[in-house]
Amino acid sequence: MKKILARLQKAEYIIIVAFFIIMILASFLQVVNRNLLGWPISWAEEVSRYCMVYMALLGTEIGLRDGSQLAITAIVNNLKGVSRKMLNLIAKMVVVAYSFVVFATSFVLLDRQMRFGQLTPGLQIPMYLPYFALTLSFGIIFLAQGAAMIKMFADFFRRMPEVEFCRKTG
């Protein structure tokens, strides 16, 4: 499981770096053409925008995994022991459930976009490609956070009987 998650993280980083490079090049090309040559490139802005969407959504999982996302910790910081672990576990369950719902419903959006055949205005690519950012990122969030939740459950219940036993005999 750890090996799969490590590969998933590596793939995630590669995708983010690739989209970042593409976004920078497209933005640079757009600025150079607009200011020096006077030729607006309609598709460059669109490329930059879609790359940014993919990076932001994939970056969400990195923030969740590393714990660097914005959080209100006033309640959690005042709890100790089992109650703190239980609240963290509940929070993780909410993240996993939400990510699964978004992941599942993203297939409905993809199906609609495929059936309608709408194209992006600048690139003239199918609109389901930008919408795939939801499916990809929330699929990764669901897998990675689901694995983290399973580990939290295992750690929580592995230590619970010891706590109960110590209280009963002490």
N, C-alpha and C positions, 0 to 999 in steps of 0.2 A: 504494500500500500504506500509506504514511504517513497519507494522508487517511482511509482506512478505519479504521485504528487510532485516529486522533484522534477520529473520530466515535464509535467504540466506547467510548473512554475517557469522552467527554462523556456518552454514554448511561448508562454505569456510574455516574458521579457523580450524575446526575439521579435515577437509581433509588435510590441510597443515601440521598440527601437526602430524597427523597419518603418512603421507608420510615422514616427517622429522625423526620421530622415526624409521621407517622402513629403511630409507636411512642410518642412523647412525649405526643401528644394522648390516645391510648388509655390510657396509664398515668395521666395526670393525671385523666382522667374516672373511672377505676377508683378512685383514691384519694379524690377528692371525693365520689363516690357512697357509698363505703364509710364514710367518716368523717363526712360531713355529713348525708346522706340515709338512710344505712343500707340502701341497695339494692345488693346485689352484682351486678355486671354480669359474667356468666360469659364473655362473648365478648371483653371488653377485654384480659384477660390473654392470651388466645390470639392476638389481633391483635399485641400487643406481642412475644410470643414468636416468631411467624413473621416479623415484621419484623426482629427481631434476627438470626434465622438467615440471612435474605437478606443483611443488611448484613455479617455476619461472613464469609459465603462470598464475596461480591463484594469485600469488603475484602482478602481473601486475594490476589486478583490485583493489587490496588494495591500491596500489600506486596512481592509478587514483582517487579513492574515497577520500583518505586522502590528496591528493594534494602533495604527497611527491615524485612524479616521476620527472625525470630530465626535465627541461623546460628552454627555453630561454625567459626571461620575459622583455627584454629591451623595446620592443614596448608597451606591456601591462602596464608596470609600468609608462610610460609617458602619458598614457591616463587617463581621469577622467570621472566620471558620466556615461552617456548613451553610449558613444562610447566604454568605457571599458567593460561595461556589454554586449554590442553587440558583441564585439570581443570574449569575453569569451563564449558567446552563440554559435557563429560560430565555435569556437574551439571544443566545446562540440558536436555540430552537426557532425563535421568531425570524431570525435572519435566514435560516435554512428554509423555513416554510415560505417566506416571502420570495426568496430567490427561485424556489421551485414554481411558485405561481406565475412569476414573470417569465421564467423559462418556458413553461407549458403554454402560456397565452401568446408568447412570441411566435409560436408555430402558426397560430391563427393569423397573425399579421403577415407572416411570410407567405402563407397560402393565398391570402387576399391579394397581396402584391403580385404574386406569380400569375394569378388568374386575371387580374386587371391589365397586366402588361405595361404598367406605367414606367416611363423612363425618366431619369434625372435630366434637368434642363441643360446643363453644361456638358456633361460627359456622355450623355445618351446611353447610360448603362441601366439595367433593370433596377428599379427601386428596392427590390428585395435584398440587394447587396448592402446598402446602408442599414436596412432594418435587421440584417443578420447580426449586426453588432450586439443587439439585445440577446439573441439566442446564444451567441458565442460567450459573451461575458457572463450572463446569468447562469449558463450551463457550467462554466468554470467555477463561478461563485458557489453554486449548489454542490458541486463535487468537493471542492476544497473545504468549504465550511461544514458540509455534511461529515467529512472525514474528521475535522476538528471536533465536531459535536460528538461523534462516536468515541473519540479519545477522551473527551471530557466526561462522558457517561461512564466509560470504563474506569477512569481515575476516581470519579465520584463514588461509584458503587464498590470499588475495590477497597476503599478506605472506610466506607460506612459500617460494615460489620465490626471492624476493630473499635470504632468509636462506641457503638452500641454495647459491645462486650465489655469495654473498659468502664462504662457507666454503670452497668449492672453489677459488676463484681467489686467496684471500688466503693 
